[in-house]
């Protein structure tokens, strides 16, 4: 399997309302192989359900979840899983 050219990293907390549109805006990019690392950082709304549904449809999405460690720590931790060239 070839490594993706780009790793996109995003953290979300209670963003279910706009989550599908946000993720779609990244995944619709053309001309670049990418992986999309998405972190659920302690959401209490339907964020995790939405993320699971989207990830089941698109193998470029890699999901992680932890208990509200904050945006900066969440993104730094997620970057450890990035494989982009």
mmCIF file as gemmi writes it, N, C-alpha and C atoms, coordinates in Angstrom:
data_model
loop_
_atom_site.group_PDB
_atom_site.id
_atom_site.type_symbol
_atom_site.label_atom_id
_atom_site.label_alt_id
_atom_site.label_comp_id
_atom_site.label_asym_id
_atom_site.label_entity_id
_atom_site.label_seq_id
_atom_site.pdbx_PDB_ins_code
_atom_site.Cartn_x
_atom_site.Cartn_y
_atom_site.Cartn_z
_atom_site.occupancy
_atom_site.B_iso_or_equiv
_atom_site.pdbx_formal_charge
_atom_site.auth_seq_id
_atom_site.auth_asym_id
_atom_site.pdbx_PDB_model_num
ATOM 1 N N . UNK Axp A 1 ? 0.833 -1.183 0 1 0 ? 1 A 1
ATOM 2 C CA . UNK Axp A 1 ? 0 0 0 1 0 ? 1 A 1
ATOM 3 C C . UNK Axp A 1 ? 0.88 1.251 0 1 0 ? 1 A 1
ATOM 4 N N . UNK Axp A 2 ? 0.589 2.166 -0.871 1 0 ? 2 A 1
ATOM 5 C CA . UNK Axp A 2 ? 1.359 3.401 -0.982 1 0 ? 2 A 1
ATOM 6 C C . UNK Axp A 2 ? 0.942 4.388 0.098 1 0 ? 2 A 1
ATOM 7 N N . UNK Axp A 3 ? 1.93 5.081 0.643 1 0 ? 3 A 1
ATOM 8 C CA . UNK Axp A 3 ? 1.635 6.098 1.644 1 0 ? 3 A 1
ATOM 9 C C . UNK Axp A 3 ? 0.919 7.272 0.999 1 0 ? 3 A 1
ATOM 10 N N . UNK Axp A 4 ? 0.01 7.911 1.739 1 0 ? 4 A 1
ATOM 11 C CA . UNK Axp A 4 ? -0.662 9.095 1.197 1 0 ? 4 A 1
ATOM 12 C C . UNK Axp A 4 ? 0.339 10.238 1.06 1 0 ? 4 A 1
ATOM 13 N N . UNK Axp A 5 ? 0.083 11.108 0.124 1 0 ? 5 A 1
ATOM 14 C CA . UNK Axp A 5 ? 0.929 12.28 -0.052 1 0 ? 5 A 1
ATOM 15 C C . UNK Axp A 5 ? 0.717 13.271 1.093 1 0 ? 5 A 1
ATOM 16 N N . UNK Axp A 6 ? -0.543 13.409 1.526 1 0 ? 6 A 1
ATOM 17 C CA . UNK Axp A 6 ? -0.913 14.415 2.522 1 0 ? 6 A 1
ATOM 18 C C . UNK Axp A 6 ? -1.696 13.763 3.661 1 0 ? 6 A 1
ATOM 19 N N . UNK Axp A 7 ? -1.387 14.17 4.868 1 0 ? 7 A 1
ATOM 20 C CA . UNK Axp A 7 ? -2.176 13.799 6.04 1 0 ? 7 A 1
ATOM 21 C C . UNK Axp A 7 ? -2.889 15.056 6.522 1 0 ? 7 A 1
ATOM 22 N N . UNK Axp A 8 ? -4.205 14.984 6.593 1 0 ? 8 A 1
ATOM 23 C CA . UNK Axp A 8 ? -5.005 16.076 7.132 1 0 ? 8 A 1
ATOM 24 C C . UNK Axp A 8 ? -5.441 15.647 8.526 1 0 ? 8 A 1
ATOM 25 N N . UNK Axp A 9 ? -5.258 16.528 9.504 1 0 ? 9 A 1
ATOM 26 C CA . UNK Axp A 9 ? -5.58 16.196 10.896 1 0 ? 9 A 1
ATOM 27 C C . UNK Axp A 9 ? -6.61 17.195 11.411 1 0 ? 9 A 1
ATOM 28 N N . UNK Axp A 10 ? -7.656 16.654 12.042 1 0 ? 10 A 1
ATOM 29 C CA . UNK Axp A 10 ? -8.731 17.496 12.566 1 0 ? 10 A 1
ATOM 30 C C . UNK Axp A 10 ? -9.189 16.95 13.911 1 0 ? 10 A 1
ATOM 31 N N . UNK Axp A 11 ? -9.486 17.841 14.822 1 0 ? 11 A 1
ATOM 32 C CA . UNK Axp A 11 ? -10.075 17.466 16.095 1 0 ? 11 A 1
ATOM 33 C C . UNK Axp A 11 ? -11.44 18.131 16.205 1 0 ? 11 A 1
ATOM 34 N N . UNK Axp A 12 ? -12.381 17.421 16.794 1 0 ? 12 A 1
ATOM 35 C CA . UNK Axp A 12 ? -13.737 17.95 16.928 1 0 ? 12 A 1
ATOM 36 C C . UNK Axp A 12 ? -14.289 17.596 18.304 1 0 ? 12 A 1
ATOM 37 N N . UNK Axp A 13 ? -15.033 18.549 18.855 1 0 ? 13 A 1
ATOM 38 C CA . UNK Axp A 13 ? -15.773 18.293 20.096 1 0 ? 13 A 1
ATOM 39 C C . UNK Axp A 13 ? -17.163 18.893 19.918 1 0 ? 13 A 1
ATOM 40 N N . UNK Axp A 14 ? -18.166 18.039 19.985 1 0 ? 14 A 1
ATOM 41 C CA . UNK Axp A 14 ? -19.563 18.453 19.857 1 0 ? 14 A 1
ATOM 42 C C . UNK Axp A 14 ? -19.822 19.246 18.577 1 0 ? 14 A 1
ATOM 43 N N . UNK Axp A 15 ? -19.322 18.73 17.483 1 0 ? 15 A 1
ATOM 44 C CA . UNK Axp A 15 ? -19.486 19.4 16.198 1 0 ? 15 A 1
ATOM 45 C C . UNK Axp A 15 ? -20.404 18.667 15.259 1 0 ? 15 A 1
ATOM 46 N N . UNK Axp A 16 ? -21.265 17.828 15.786 1 0 ? 16 A 1
ATOM 47 C CA . UNK Axp A 16 ? -22.119 16.992 14.957 1 0 ? 16 A 1
ATOM 48 C C . UNK Axp A 16 ? -22.936 17.744 13.919 1 0 ? 16 A 1
ATOM 49 N N . UNK Axp A 17 ? -23.383 18.93 14.248 1 0 ? 17 A 1
ATOM 50 C CA . UNK Axp A 17 ? -24.268 19.684 13.364 1 0 ? 17 A 1
ATOM 51 C C . UNK Axp A 17 ? -23.652 19.947 11.985 1 0 ? 17 A 1
ATOM 52 N N . UNK Axp A 18 ? -22.391 20.297 11.93 1 0 ? 18 A 1
ATOM 53 C CA . UNK Axp A 18 ? -21.732 20.64 10.67 1 0 ? 18 A 1
ATOM 54 C C . UNK Axp A 18 ? -20.654 19.645 10.253 1 0 ? 18 A 1
ATOM 55 N N . UNK Axp A 19 ? -20.561 18.55 10.96 1 0 ? 19 A 1
ATOM 56 C CA . UNK Axp A 19 ? -19.451 17.625 10.772 1 0 ? 19 A 1
ATOM 57 C C . UNK Axp A 19 ? -19.397 17.003 9.38 1 0 ? 19 A 1
ATOM 58 N N . UNK Axp A 20 ? -20.511 16.522 8.873 1 0 ? 20 A 1
ATOM 59 C CA . UNK Axp A 20 ? -20.514 15.868 7.556 1 0 ? 20 A 1
ATOM 60 C C . UNK Axp A 20 ? -20.045 16.828 6.468 1 0 ? 20 A 1
ATOM 61 N N . UNK Axp A 21 ? -20.523 18.06 6.504 1 0 ? 21 A 1
ATOM 62 C CA . UNK Axp A 21 ? -20.103 19.052 5.499 1 0 ? 21 A 1
ATOM 63 C C . UNK Axp A 21 ? -18.621 19.385 5.625 1 0 ? 21 A 1
ATOM 64 N N . UNK Axp A 22 ? -18.149 19.488 6.833 1 0 ? 22 A 1
ATOM 65 C CA . UNK Axp A 22 ? -16.74 19.803 7.068 1 0 ? 22 A 1
ATOM 66 C C . UNK Axp A 22 ? -15.844 18.708 6.517 1 0 ? 22 A 1
ATOM 67 N N . UNK Axp A 23 ? -16.165 17.473 6.839 1 0 ? 23 A 1
ATOM 68 C CA . UNK Axp A 23 ? -15.357 16.353 6.373 1 0 ? 23 A 1
ATOM 69 C C . UNK Axp A 23 ? -15.44 16.218 4.856 1 0 ? 23 A 1
ATOM 70 N N . UNK Axp A 24 ? -16.619 16.401 4.305 1 0 ? 24 A 1
ATOM 71 C CA . UNK Axp A 24 ? -16.778 16.314 2.857 1 0 ? 24 A 1
ATOM 72 C C . UNK Axp A 24 ? -15.936 17.369 2.143 1 0 ? 24 A 1
ATOM 73 N N . UNK Axp A 25 ? -15.806 18.545 2.728 1 0 ? 25 A 1
ATOM 74 C CA . UNK Axp A 25 ? -15.029 19.609 2.089 1 0 ? 25 A 1
ATOM 75 C C . UNK Axp A 25 ? -13.56 19.233 1.953 1 0 ? 25 A 1
ATOM 76 N N . UNK Axp A 26 ? -13.069 18.385 2.836 1 0 ? 26 A 1
ATOM 77 C CA . UNK Axp A 26 ? -11.689 17.908 2.725 1 0 ? 26 A 1
ATOM 78 C C . UNK Axp A 26 ? -11.611 16.735 1.753 1 0 ? 26 A 1
ATOM 79 N N . UNK Axp A 27 ? -12.526 15.801 1.879 1 0 ? 27 A 1
ATOM 80 C CA . UNK Axp A 27 ? -12.467 14.59 1.067 1 0 ? 27 A 1
ATOM 81 C C . UNK Axp A 27 ? -12.757 14.822 -0.407 1 0 ? 27 A 1
ATOM 82 N N . UNK Axp A 28 ? -13.381 15.926 -0.758 1 0 ? 28 A 1
ATOM 83 C CA . UNK Axp A 28 ? -13.705 16.185 -2.155 1 0 ? 28 A 1
ATOM 84 C C . UNK Axp A 28 ? -12.528 16.782 -2.923 1 0 ? 28 A 1
ATOM 85 N N . UNK Axp A 29 ? -11.407 17.017 -2.259 1 0 ? 29 A 1
ATOM 86 C CA . UNK Axp A 29 ? -10.227 17.554 -2.939 1 0 ? 29 A 1
ATOM 87 C C . UNK Axp A 29 ? -9.761 16.568 -4 1 0 ? 29 A 1
ATOM 88 N N . UNK Axp A 30 ? -9.421 17.071 -5.162 1 0 ? 30 A 1
ATOM 89 C CA . UNK Axp A 30 ? -8.996 16.228 -6.269 1 0 ? 30 A 1
ATOM 90 C C . UNK Axp A 30 ? -7.508 16.388 -6.534 1 0 ? 30 A 1
ATOM 91 N N . UNK Axp A 31 ? -6.909 15.347 -7.059 1 0 ? 31 A 1
ATOM 92 C CA . UNK Axp A 31 ? -5.524 15.415 -7.492 1 0 ? 31 A 1
ATOM 93 C C . UNK Axp A 31 ? -4.495 15.163 -6.414 1 0 ? 31 A 1
ATOM 94 N N . UNK Axp A 32 ? -4.917 14.713 -5.245 1 0 ? 32 A 1
ATOM 95 C CA . UNK Axp A 32 ? -3.964 14.425 -4.177 1 0 ? 32 A 1
ATOM 96 C C . UNK Axp A 32 ? -4.452 13.21 -3.378 1 0 ? 32 A 1
ATOM 97 N N . UNK Axp A 33 ? -3.525 12.301 -3.131 1 0 ? 33 A 1
ATOM 98 C CA . UNK Axp A 33 ? -3.832 11.162 -2.265 1 0 ? 33 A 1
ATOM 99 C C . UNK Axp A 33 ? -3.705 11.639 -0.822 1 0 ? 33 A 1
ATOM 100 N N . UNK Axp A 34 ? -4.758 11.43 -0.042 1 0 ? 34 A 1
ATOM 101 C CA . UNK Axp A 34 ? -4.709 11.898 1.335 1 0 ? 34 A 1
ATOM 102 C C . UNK Axp A 34 ? -5.301 10.895 2.301 1 0 ? 34 A 1
ATOM 103 N N . UNK Axp A 35 ? -4.904 11.056 3.536 1 0 ? 35 A 1
ATOM 104 C CA . UNK Axp A 35 ? -5.553 10.382 4.649 1 0 ? 35 A 1
ATOM 105 C C . UNK Axp A 35 ? -6.117 11.486 5.529 1 0 ? 35 A 1
ATOM 106 N N . UNK Axp A 36 ? -7.232 11.211 6.161 1 0 ? 36 A 1
ATOM 107 C CA . UNK Axp A 36 ? -7.888 12.213 7.001 1 0 ? 36 A 1
ATOM 108 C C . UNK Axp A 36 ? -7.998 11.644 8.406 1 0 ? 36 A 1
ATOM 109 N N . UNK Axp A 37 ? -7.184 12.159 9.296 1 0 ? 37 A 1
ATOM 110 C CA . UNK Axp A 37 ? -7.164 11.712 10.686 1 0 ? 37 A 1
ATOM 111 C C . UNK Axp A 37 ? -8.103 12.625 11.464 1 0 ? 37 A 1
ATOM 112 N N . UNK Axp A 38 ? -9.153 12.034 12.003 1 0 ? 38 A 1
ATOM 113 C CA . UNK Axp A 38 ? -10.175 12.814 12.715 1 0 ? 38 A 1
ATOM 114 C C . UNK Axp A 38 ? -10.256 12.31 14.152 1 0 ? 38 A 1
ATOM 115 N N . UNK Axp A 39 ? -10.188 13.249 15.082 1 0 ? 39 A 1
ATOM 116 C CA . UNK Axp A 39 ? -10.235 12.928 16.505 1 0 ? 39 A 1
ATOM 117 C C . UNK Axp A 39 ? -11.528 13.453 17.109 1 0 ? 39 A 1
ATOM 118 N N . UNK Axp A 40 ? -12.222 12.593 17.803 1 0 ? 40 A 1
ATOM 119 C CA . UNK Axp A 40 ? -13.349 13.004 18.633 1 0 ? 40 A 1
ATOM 120 C C . UNK Axp A 40 ? -12.775 13.271 20.023 1 0 ? 40 A 1
ATOM 121 N N . UNK Axp A 41 ? -12.706 14.524 20.39 1 0 ? 41 A 1
ATOM 122 C CA . UNK Axp A 41 ? -12.081 14.916 21.658 1 0 ? 41 A 1
ATOM 123 C C . UNK Axp A 41 ? -13.126 15.161 22.74 1 0 ? 41 A 1
ATOM 124 N N . UNK Axp A 42 ? -13.766 14.087 23.163 1 0 ? 42 A 1
ATOM 125 C CA . UNK Axp A 42 ? -14.684 14.159 24.298 1 0 ? 42 A 1
ATOM 126 C C . UNK Axp A 42 ? -16.076 14.67 23.996 1 0 ? 42 A 1
ATOM 127 N N . UNK Axp A 43 ? -16.562 14.448 22.79 1 0 ? 43 A 1
ATOM 128 C CA . UNK Axp A 43 ? -17.908 14.924 22.426 1 0 ? 43 A 1
ATOM 129 C C . UNK Axp A 43 ? -18.993 14.237 23.238 1 0 ? 43 A 1
ATOM 130 N N . UNK Axp A 44 ? -20.061 15 23.503 1 0 ? 44 A 1
ATOM 131 C CA . UNK Axp A 44 ? -21.222 14.451 24.201 1 0 ? 44 A 1
ATOM 132 C C . UNK Axp A 44 ? -22.466 14.485 23.315 1 0 ? 44 A 1
ATOM 133 N N . UNK Axp A 45 ? -22.307 14.942 22.076 1 0 ? 45 A 1
ATOM 134 C CA . UNK Axp A 45 ? -23.428 14.952 21.135 1 0 ? 45 A 1
ATOM 135 C C . UNK Axp A 45 ? -23.312 13.735 20.209 1 0 ? 45 A 1
ATOM 136 N N . UNK Axp A 46 ? -23.84 13.824 19.011 1 0 ? 46 A 1
ATOM 137 C CA . UNK Axp A 46 ? -23.828 12.686 18.086 1 0 ? 46 A 1
ATOM 138 C C . UNK Axp A 46 ? -22.58 12.628 17.2 1 0 ? 46 A 1
ATOM 139 N N . UNK Axp A 47 ? -21.54 13.333 17.575 1 0 ? 47 A 1
ATOM 140 C CA . UNK Axp A 47 ? -20.309 13.383 16.787 1 0 ? 47 A 1
ATOM 141 C C . UNK Axp A 47 ? -19.756 11.993 16.485 1 0 ? 47 A 1
ATOM 142 N N . UNK Axp A 48 ? -19.632 11.137 17.484 1 0 ? 48 A 1
ATOM 143 C CA . UNK Axp A 48 ? -19.022 9.821 17.273 1 0 ? 48 A 1
ATOM 144 C C . UNK Axp A 48 ? -19.846 8.968 16.316 1 0 ? 48 A 1
ATOM 145 N N . UNK Axp A 49 ? -21.149 9.025 16.426 1 0 ? 49 A 1
ATOM 146 C CA . UNK Axp A 49 ? -22.017 8.265 15.516 1 0 ? 49 A 1
ATOM 147 C C . UNK Axp A 49 ? -21.801 8.728 14.078 1 0 ? 49 A 1
ATOM 148 N N . UNK Axp A 50 ? -21.763 10.021 13.881 1 0 ? 50 A 1
ATOM 149 C CA . UNK Axp A 50 ? -21.549 10.579 12.543 1 0 ? 50 A 1
ATOM 150 C C . UNK Axp A 50 ? -20.179 10.179 12.014 1 0 ? 50 A 1
ATOM 151 N N . UNK Axp A 51 ? -19.153 10.286 12.85 1 0 ? 51 A 1
ATOM 152 C CA . UNK Axp A 51 ? -17.814 9.901 12.43 1 0 ? 51 A 1
ATOM 153 C C . UNK Axp A 51 ? -17.754 8.432 12.029 1 0 ? 51 A 1
ATOM 154 N N . UNK Axp A 52 ? -18.376 7.581 12.804 1 0 ? 52 A 1
ATOM 155 C CA . UNK Axp A 52 ? -18.382 6.149 12.48 1 0 ? 52 A 1
ATOM 156 C C . UNK Axp A 52 ? -19.043 5.891 11.124 1 0 ? 52 A 1
ATOM 157 N N . UNK Axp A 53 ? -20.153 6.577 10.87 1 0 ? 53 A 1
ATOM 158 C CA . UNK Axp A 53 ? -20.849 6.404 9.595 1 0 ? 53 A 1
ATOM 159 C C . UNK Axp A 53 ? -19.991 6.869 8.422 1 0 ? 53 A 1
ATOM 160 N N . UNK Axp A 54 ? -19.342 8.016 8.575 1 0 ? 54 A 1
ATOM 161 C CA . UNK Axp A 54 ? -18.513 8.552 7.502 1 0 ? 54 A 1
ATOM 162 C C . UNK Axp A 54 ? -17.29 7.679 7.255 1 0 ? 54 A 1
ATOM 163 N N . UNK Axp A 55 ? -16.663 7.205 8.315 1 0 ? 55 A 1
ATOM 164 C CA . UNK Axp A 55 ? -15.477 6.356 8.18 1 0 ? 55 A 1
ATOM 165 C C . UNK Axp A 55 ? -15.814 5.017 7.535 1 0 ? 55 A 1
ATOM 166 N N . UNK Axp A 56 ? -17.023 4.525 7.777 1 0 ? 56 A 1
ATOM 167 C CA . UNK Axp A 56 ? -17.439 3.256 7.156 1 0 ? 56 A 1
ATOM 168 C C . UNK Axp A 56 ? -17.572 3.399 5.641 1 0 ? 56 A 1
ATOM 169 N N . UNK Axp A 57 ? -17.798 4.614 5.169 1 0 ? 57 A 1
ATOM 170 C CA . UNK Axp A 57 ? -17.979 4.868 3.741 1 0 ? 57 A 1
ATOM 171 C C . UNK Axp A 57 ? -16.685 5.255 3.03 1 0 ? 57 A 1
ATOM 172 N N . UNK Axp A 58 ? -15.675 5.701 3.768 1 0 ? 58 A 1
ATOM 173 C CA . UNK Axp A 58 ? -14.461 6.211 3.129 1 0 ? 58 A 1
ATOM 174 C C . UNK Axp A 58 ? -13.221 5.741 3.895 1 0 ? 58 A 1
ATOM 175 N N . UNK Axp A 59 ? -12.432 4.864 3.287 1 0 ? 59 A 1
ATOM 176 C CA . UNK Axp A 59 ? -11.261 4.306 3.984 1 0 ? 59 A 1
ATOM 177 C C . UNK Axp A 59 ? -10.143 5.321 4.229 1 0 ? 59 A 1
ATOM 178 N N . UNK Axp A 60 ? -10.243 6.511 3.661 1 0 ? 60 A 1
ATOM 179 C CA . UNK Axp A 60 ? -9.228 7.54 3.918 1 0 ? 60 A 1
ATOM 180 C C . UNK Axp A 60 ? -9.366 8.135 5.308 1 0 ? 60 A 1
ATOM 181 N N . UNK Axp A 61 ? -10.522 7.931 5.945 1 0 ? 61 A 1
ATOM 182 C CA . UNK Axp A 61 ? -10.765 8.481 7.283 1 0 ? 61 A 1
ATOM 183 C C . UNK Axp A 61 ? -10.236 7.52 8.339 1 0 ? 61 A 1
ATOM 184 N N . UNK Axp A 62 ? -9.367 8.033 9.207 1 0 ? 62 A 1
ATOM 185 C CA . UNK Axp A 62 ? -8.854 7.273 10.345 1 0 ? 62 A 1
ATOM 186 C C . UNK Axp A 62 ? -9.366 7.955 11.61 1 0 ? 62 A 1
ATOM 187 N N . UNK Axp A 63 ? -10.117 7.215 12.415 1 0 ? 63 A 1
ATOM 188 C CA . UNK Axp A 63 ? -10.745 7.796 13.604 1 0 ? 63 A 1
ATOM 189 C C . UNK Axp A 63 ? -9.973 7.49 14.873 1 0 ? 63 A 1
ATOM 190 N N . UNK Axp A 64 ? -9.946 8.483 15.744 1 0 ? 64 A 1
ATOM 191 C CA . UNK Axp A 64 ? -9.405 8.328 17.094 1 0 ? 64 A 1
ATOM 192 C C . UNK Axp A 64 ? -10.353 9.05 18.042 1 0 ? 64 A 1
ATOM 193 N N . UNK Axp A 65 ? -10.33 8.637 19.288 1 0 ? 65 A 1
ATOM 194 C CA . UNK Axp A 65 ? -11.21 9.251 20.277 1 0 ? 65 A 1
ATOM 195 C C . UNK Axp A 65 ? -10.513 9.252 21.629 1 0 ? 65 A 1
ATOM 196 N N . UNK Axp A 66 ? -10.569 10.39 22.288 1 0 ? 66 A 1
ATOM 197 C CA . UNK Axp A 66 ? -10.111 10.469 23.672 1 0 ? 66 A 1
ATOM 198 C C . UNK Axp A 66 ? -10.964 11.452 24.452 1 0 ? 66 A 1
ATOM 199 N N . UNK Axp A 67 ? -10.704 11.516 25.734 1 0 ? 67 A 1
ATOM 200 C CA . UNK Axp A 67 ? -11.593 12.213 26.657 1 0 ? 67 A 1
ATOM 201 C C . UNK Axp A 67 ? -11.216 13.672 26.886 1 0 ? 67 A 1
ATOM 202 N N . UNK Axp A 68 ? -11.555 14.533 25.965 1 0 ? 68 A 1
ATOM 203 C CA . UNK Axp A 68 ? -11.437 15.971 26.156 1 0 ? 68 A 1
ATOM 204 C C . UNK Axp A 68 ? -10.104 16.467 26.651 1 0 ? 68 A 1
ATOM 205 N N . UNK Axp A 69 ? -9.039 16.237 25.878 1 0 ? 69 A 1
ATOM 206 C CA . UNK Axp A 69 ? -7.719 16.707 26.304 1 0 ? 69 A 1
ATOM 207 C C . UNK Axp A 69 ? -7.405 18.099 25.769 1 0 ? 69 A 1
ATOM 208 N N . UNK Axp A 70 ? -8.295 18.653 24.969 1 0 ? 70 A 1
ATOM 209 C CA . UNK Axp A 70 ? -8.104 19.996 24.428 1 0 ? 70 A 1
ATOM 210 C C . UNK Axp A 70 ? -7.575 19.963 23.006 1 0 ? 70 A 1
ATOM 211 N N . UNK Axp A 71 ? -7.808 21.05 22.288 1 0 ? 71 A 1
ATOM 212 C CA . UNK Axp A 71 ? -7.498 21.101 20.864 1 0 ? 71 A 1
ATOM 213 C C . UNK Axp A 71 ? -6.017 20.879 20.564 1 0 ? 71 A 1
ATOM 214 N N . UNK Axp A 72 ? -5.141 21.615 21.209 1 0 ? 72 A 1
ATOM 215 C CA . UNK Axp A 72 ? -3.722 21.518 20.892 1 0 ? 72 A 1
ATOM 216 C C . UNK Axp A 72 ? -3.168 20.133 21.19 1 0 ? 72 A 1
ATOM 217 N N . UNK Axp A 73 ? -3.441 19.618 22.373 1 0 ? 73 A 1
ATOM 218 C CA . UNK Axp A 73 ? -2.961 18.278 22.722 1 0 ? 73 A 1
ATOM 219 C C . UNK Axp A 73 ? -3.574 17.219 21.816 1 0 ? 73 A 1
ATOM 220 N N . UNK Axp A 74 ? -4.833 17.406 21.498 1 0 ? 74 A 1
ATOM 221 C CA . UNK Axp A 74 ? -5.525 16.461 20.624 1 0 ? 74 A 1
ATOM 222 C C . UNK Axp A 74 ? -4.872 16.404 19.245 1 0 ? 74 A 1
ATOM 223 N N . UNK Axp A 75 ? -4.587 17.559 18.667 1 0 ? 75 A 1
ATOM 224 C CA . UNK Axp A 75 ? -3.96 17.604 17.341 1 0 ? 75 A 1
ATOM 225 C C . UNK Axp A 75 ? -2.54 17.049 17.374 1 0 ? 75 A 1
ATOM 226 N N . UNK Axp A 76 ? -1.785 17.386 18.405 1 0 ? 76 A 1
ATOM 227 C CA . UNK Axp A 76 ? -0.415 16.873 18.504 1 0 ? 76 A 1
ATOM 228 C C . UNK Axp A 76 ? -0.411 15.353 18.619 1 0 ? 76 A 1
ATOM 229 N N . UNK Axp A 77 ? -1.311 14.818 19.407 1 0 ? 77 A 1
ATOM 230 C CA . UNK Axp A 77 ? -1.403 13.373 19.574 1 0 ? 77 A 1
ATOM 231 C C . UNK Axp A 77 ? -1.836 12.701 18.263 1 0 ? 77 A 1
ATOM 232 N N . UNK Axp A 78 ? -2.763 13.322 17.569 1 0 ? 78 A 1
ATOM 233 C CA . UNK Axp A 78 ? -3.23 12.764 16.305 1 0 ? 78 A 1
ATOM 234 C C . UNK Axp A 78 ? -2.13 12.763 15.259 1 0 ? 78 A 1
ATOM 235 N N . UNK Axp A 79 ? -1.301 13.789 15.262 1 0 ? 79 A 1
ATOM 236 C CA . UNK Axp A 79 ? -0.203 13.875 14.277 1 0 ? 79 A 1
ATOM 237 C C . UNK Axp A 79 ? 0.764 12.706 14.392 1 0 ? 79 A 1
ATOM 238 N N . UNK Axp A 80 ? 0.828 12.091 15.542 1 0 ? 80 A 1
ATOM 239 C CA . UNK Axp A 80 ? 1.698 10.926 15.712 1 0 ? 80 A 1
ATOM 240 C C . UNK Axp A 80 ? 1.256 9.755 14.828 1 0 ? 80 A 1
ATOM 241 N N . UNK Axp A 81 ? 0.009 9.785 14.366 1 0 ? 81 A 1
ATOM 242 C CA . UNK Axp A 81 ? -0.537 8.709 13.533 1 0 ? 81 A 1
ATOM 243 C C . UNK Axp A 81 ? -0.506 9.05 12.049 1 0 ? 81 A 1
ATOM 244 N N . UNK Axp A 82 ? 0.043 10.204 11.698 1 0 ? 82 A 1
ATOM 245 C CA . UNK Axp A 82 ? 0.063 10.639 10.305 1 0 ? 82 A 1
ATOM 246 C C . UNK Axp A 82 ? 1.111 9.876 9.514 1 0 ? 82 A 1
ATOM 247 N N . UNK Axp A 83 ? 0.755 9.488 8.297 1 0 ? 83 A 1
ATOM 248 C CA . UNK Axp A 83 ? 1.652 8.743 7.424 1 0 ? 83 A 1
ATOM 249 C C . UNK Axp A 83 ? 1.966 9.478 6.128 1 0 ? 83 A 1
ATOM 250 N N . UNK Axp A 84 ? 1.47 10.691 5.979 1 0 ? 84 A 1
ATOM 251 C CA . UNK Axp A 84 ? 1.689 11.445 4.744 1 0 ? 84 A 1
ATOM 252 C C . UNK Axp A 84 ? 3.16 11.689 4.476 1 0 ? 84 A 1
ATOM 253 N N . UNK Axp A 85 ? 3.483 11.703 3.193 1 0 ? 85 A 1
ATOM 254 C CA . UNK Axp A 85 ? 4.867 11.913 2.791 1 0 ? 85 A 1
ATOM 255 C C . UNK Axp A 85 ? 5.322 13.323 3.104 1 0 ? 85 A 1
